[in-house]
Amino acid sequence: MRVSYKLRTIALPMLAMLTFLFVTGGFARAQDKQKLAVQVYSGLFMNLIPWVAQSRGYYEKHGLDVDLVSMNNGPQGLAALEGGSIQLALNNTDVMILADEKGLDLQMVSGNWGQQFSIFARQGLKLPHASQGYPAVMKDFVGKKVGVAARGSGTEIAMRATLAEAGLAPDSVAYVAVGGTTGQVPALRSARVDFVVVPMEGAAVLKAMDLGTSVVDFQKGEGPQSFQRLTDCYDGFFGKRSWIVGHEDTLKRFIAANKEAEAWARNPANLTALSKLMLQKAPKAGVPDPMALAENYLKTAPYQTRYDEKCVSGWNDMLLKNKLIQKPIDPAKLVWKP
């Protein structure tokens, strides 16, 4: 039986398209791709897992259309989460607990990073107690100006706890909002601030630019003992419980893609490619050898998709001790379980 020319012109292209979609899995993706808006931070390696997952195509592979929304600090992320312009915020557990206590009803869905902060002093600042380390060195902070990302951010909470556990009043310093590295550099150079609380690679960047010295480095086990128990539940992605209910499949896909990204990043054979990607996303202007800085830092960077619910009790203890919360939060309520 002969097929008419008109029928062939319709059927053959359609057959070819269906064959392609079946072979590539595109048919499922075309029908089932789910949108997700996620907070990341401007200019920080902290975004390593979502950046890798997006650039390597892992989100697309798992049927997600992810919009990574760049923001400058945690409070901006909370505002966007509350307003509904994003579904997942990226922040520290303490920030989430404090927001939850105020009624946001949040749940952590995935880990992202372990210990992350360093406290950096500007060039030429006299630190008579520096050789004694923490907690004695905190005496040199009294009456000084400390740069934080934003008022109420995780950097300020960390500074308050660091002072309190050294036996000093959390308000014995003046807090100045300076933003990220781009704001910290001029603030240190002009002596607008005496110290800055910097996340992740920030201390390495400032040191490479010869702007001062690291005084307390949480990533090396220095600082308040209460913080050293928090590595496995330090930072992660969290969302509103009201959104999470009904979007569990989306979250499972998100976590699966992030796990693939973490596995790829941890392969030593990918270190150069990983470093190039991080510098493309977060250039380190003013650093003499950005590639060396990136490779050295990323070899031991504490990025992770795991999030240990048991570890949350440490946050409760620290926040209660420093009178930042009125009562402990139930870890089982705080952490979403697939």
Residue pairs with C-beta under 8 A, 6 or more apart in sequence:
3 11
18 27
20 26
21 27
21 30
28 63
29 60
29 63
32 63
33 60
33 63
33 64
33 65
34 63
34 64
34 65
34 249
34 250
34 253
35 64
35 65
35 66
35 67
36 64
36 65
36 66
36 67
36 87
36 88
36 250
36 254
37 66
37 67
37 69
37 85
37 86
37 87
37 88
38 50
38 66
38 67
38 68
38 69
38 86
38 87
38 88
38 90
38 237
38 254
39 68
39 69
39 71
39 76
39 77
39 80
39 81
39 86
39 88
39 89
39 90
39 91
40 46
40 47
40 50
40 51
40 68
40 69
40 70
40 71
40 90
41 47
41 70
41 71
41 72
41 73
41 90
41 180
42 70
42 71
42 72
42 180
43 180
43 181
43 182
43 282
43 283
44 180
44 181
44 199
44 200
44 201
44 202
44 282
45 200
45 201
45 278
45 282
45 294
45 297
45 298
45 301
46 90
46 112
46 113
46 116
46 199
46 200
46 235
47 68
47 90
47 281
47 282
48 261
48 265
48 274
48 278
48 298
48 301
48 303
49 112
49 258
49 261
49 262
49 265
49 303
49 305
50 66
50 68
50 90
50 258
50 261
51 68
51 277
51 278
51 281
52 58
52 261
52 262
52 264
52 265
52 274
52 277
53 59
53 66
53 257
53 258
53 260
53 261
54 66
54 68
55 277
56 260
56 261
56 264
58 257
58 258
58 260
58 261
59 65
59 66
59 253
59 254
59 257
61 257
61 260
62 253
62 254
62 256
62 257
63 253
64 250
64 253
64 254
64 257
66 254
69 80
69 85
69 86
71 77
71 80
72 149
72 150
72 179
72 180
73 149
73 150
73 153
73 179
73 180
74 89
74 91
74 92
74 95
74 149
74 150
74 152
74 153
74 154
75 150
75 151
75 152
75 153
76 150
77 86
77 89
77 90
77 91
78 89
78 91
78 95
78 99
78 104
80 86
80 89
81 87
81 88
81 89
81 104
81 106
81 239
81 240
82 104
82 240
87 239
87 240
87 243
87 247
88 109
88 237
88 238
88 239
88 254
89 96
89 237
89 238
89 239
90 112
90 235
90 236
90 237
91 154
91 235
91 236
91 238
92 154
92 157
92 234
92 235
93 108
93 230
93 233
93 234
93 235
93 236
93 312
93 315
93 334
94 154
94 157
94 315
94 318
94 319
94 324
95 153
95 154
95 157
96 106
96 108
96 238
96 334
97 315
97 316
97 319
97 325
97 329
97 334
98 157
98 319
98 324
98 325
99 106
100 106
100 329
100 334
101 325
101 326
101 329
104 240
105 240
105 241
105 242
106 238
106 239
106 240
106 241
106 334
107 238
107 239
107 240
107 241
107 244
107 333
107 334
107 335
107 336
108 233
108 236
108 237
108 238
108 307
108 334
108 335
108 336
109 236
109 237
109 238
109 239
109 244
109 251
109 254
109 255
109 336
110 236
110 237
110 251
110 254
110 255
110 258
110 305
110 307
111 232
111 233
111 234
111 235
111 236
111 304
111 305
111 306
111 307
111 308
112 235
112 236
112 237
112 303
112 304
112 305
113 200
113 234
113 235
113 236
113 302
113 303
113 304
114 231
114 232
114 234
114 235
114 302
114 303
114 304
115 218
115 219
115 227
115 228
115 230
115 231
115 234
115 302
116 199
116 200
116 218
116 219
116 234
116 235
116 302
117 154
117 155
117 158
117 197
117 198
117 199
117 218
117 219
117 223
118 197
118 198
118 199
118 202
118 203
118 214
118 216
118 217
118 218
118 219
119 146
119 159
119 162
119 195
119 196
119 197
119 198
119 214
119 215
119 216
119 217
119 223
120 184
120 188
120 195
120 196
120 197
120 198
120 202
120 203
120 206
120 207
120 211
120 212
120 213
120 214
120 215
121 127
121 194
121 195
121 212
121 213
121 214
121 215
122 188
122 189
122 191
122 193
122 194
122 195
122 211
122 212
123 188
123 210
123 211
123 212
123 213
125 194
125 195
125 212
126 140
127 137
127 140
127 215
128 140
129 136
129 137
129 138
129 139
129 140
130 137
130 140
130 215
133 222
134 162
134 166
134 216
134 222
134 223
134 224
135 165
135 166
135 167
136 166
137 215
137 216
138 162
138 163
138 166
138 168
138 216
139 166
139 168
141 163
141 168
141 172
141 173
141 194
141 195
142 168
142 172
142 173
143 172
143 173
144 173
144 174
144 194
144 195
145 173
145 174
145 176
145 192
145 193
145 194
145 195
146 159
146 173
146 174
146 175
146 176
146 193
146 194
146 195
146 196
146 197
147 176
147 177
147 178
147 183
147 184
147 187
147 188
147 192
147 193
147 195
147 196
147 197
148 155
148 156
148 159
148 175
148 176
148 177
148 178
148 196
148 197
149 155
149 156
149 177
149 178
149 179
149 180
149 197
149 199
150 156
150 177
150 179
151 175
151 177
154 199
155 197
155 198
155 199
156 175
156 197
157 324
158 197
158 218
158 227
159 170
159 173
159 175
159 197
160 170
160 322
160 324
161 170
161 224
161 226
161 227
161 318
161 322
161 324
162 216
162 223
162 224
163 169
163 170
163 172
163 173
164 170
164 321
164 322
165 224
165 225
165 226
165 321
165 322
166 224
170 322
173 195
176 187
176 192
176 193
178 184
178 187
178 192
178 193
178 196
180 202
181 198
181 202
181 205
181 206
184 196
184 198
184 202
184 206
185 206
185 209
185 211
185 286
186 192
187 193
187 196
188 196
188 206
188 211
188 212
189 211
195 215
196 202
196 206
198 206
200 297
200 301
201 284
201 293
201 294
201 297
201 301
203 214
203 217
204 293
204 296
204 297
205 284
205 287
205 293
206 212
207 213
207 214
208 284
208 287
208 288
208 289
208 293
209 286
209 287
216 222
216 223
217 223
218 227
218 228
219 302
221 228
224 318
226 314
226 317
226 318
226 321
227 318
229 311
229 314
230 311
230 314
230 315
230 318
231 302
231 311
232 304
232 306
232 307
232 308
232 311
233 307
233 308
233 309
233 311
233 312
233 314
233 315
236 307
237 254
244 251
244 336
248 338
251 336
251 338
252 338
255 305
255 338
258 305
259 305
262 303
262 304
262 305
264 270
265 274
265 298
265 303
271 295
271 298
271 299
272 295
274 298
275 291
275 294
275 295
275 298
276 291
278 294
278 298
279 290
279 291
279 294
283 290
284 290
284 293
284 294
287 293
307 335
309 331
309 332
309 334
309 335
310 331
312 329
312 331
312 334
312 335
313 328
313 331
316 325
316 328
316 329
316 331
319 325
320 327
320 328
